[in-house]
Amino acid sequence: MKPGTGATCWSKLLKIGSNTDRCGERESGMKPNGNNAMASAERYPQLRQVLGDISGAFADLGTFLPLVIGVLTVQRFDPTGLLVGFGLFALLTALIYRRPVPVQPMKAVAAIVIATGIGPEVVAAGGLIIGVVLVLLAVTGAIAALSRWLPQTVLTGIQLAVGLHLALAGFRLMESDWLVGAIAVTGLLALQRTRFKPLAALLLLVLATSWALASNGGMPHLSPGLYLPGLALPAWIDIGTAIQSLALPQLPLTLANAVLAPAAIAASLFPGETDRITPRRLALSSGLLNLCLAPMGAFPMCHGAGGLVAQHRFGARTGLAPAVFGTTCLGLGLMLGPDAVALLGLLPMAAVGALLMIAGGEMTISKRLFDAGPDGLAIILLTGFVGVMVDITTGLIAGLSAELVRTWIRRLKSGAAPSDQ
């Protein structure tokens, strides 16, 4: 088999095409320097891109793992249904967008489930309700109208808040083992200037997991087989509980951080494809997939803005990244079932936190942040500060309010100008 043949097959399967490959070449910034390995990478850009996609596919595990492991410790949740749901959601996302659009558990729902012990039937009802609302917002055009109305200062502020959230989440995960976290950060930064840059995240996770296995005395006991998800069908009483306890707290966060923010960030990462990852499409895909997967025990899922940043930062450029992630989740759920939890628990959280901290830190340093005027910068900083201190939705409201005040003041000044002359 010739070098790059496997990469070509993946590109054809996901319909990536030559334009995507060129985009990947341009964004990676890799230039020939006489090094044989680097020259080989330049000679086979598709192979280099596949390596970047595989590495980036697991770059946002810092968001995925703590929530999923936390939810699975609550009794009566089926690991098979949860992991198969993530797998199918991610694989379909890869086919729909053909870009590294991530799949993450809905954070507010996960936090409430972990804190209160709400059962799978209520969670399934929550997924169905949130799915219906997202589909309605997409098909009526309400979400598209909202996205057109958002000013650039507010969108940049949301991007700042997401980046700070990622960095802080990574910092908190590193607290579990500062030595491992420091080594991981140092290693990741060092790899950015080498030919192993496309594999930085994957190399880190492999080395960290190997260290964990050596420290714990080897692999945990696993019982491979074929595990199929069961049904989680909600009763009418579960729907009322889900609306009050899950849907109302989650929906504002989903709209801001999993619909509007990812579309804005994707527009800056892939400027030539603004019609592919739009708020309407993100809301529609999230809604329909949650509607289809919730009855089989899947956890409510969305497309997180932070995951998009993290995956792109560590090399993901095409739909291969969510396809690799989805295949991994599907395999773990179907082949290991309940034992998958023990396997996922092997990954050192401090190493995963290093990925998030670096990706989040880079996201906060936006060109628009430095190009904005004094009043625009004030709105960006206000949106980002409130988004970090409270949540993304409140930050969005604060930014919009400040932008409305700025517009009102400008109109007053323009109206008062003739009378002063």
Summary of the structure (lengths in Angstrom):
residues: 421
radius of gyration: 22.0
end to end distance: 79.3
largest distance: 84.7
contacts: 1593
relative contact order: 0.21
helix: 76%
strand: 1%
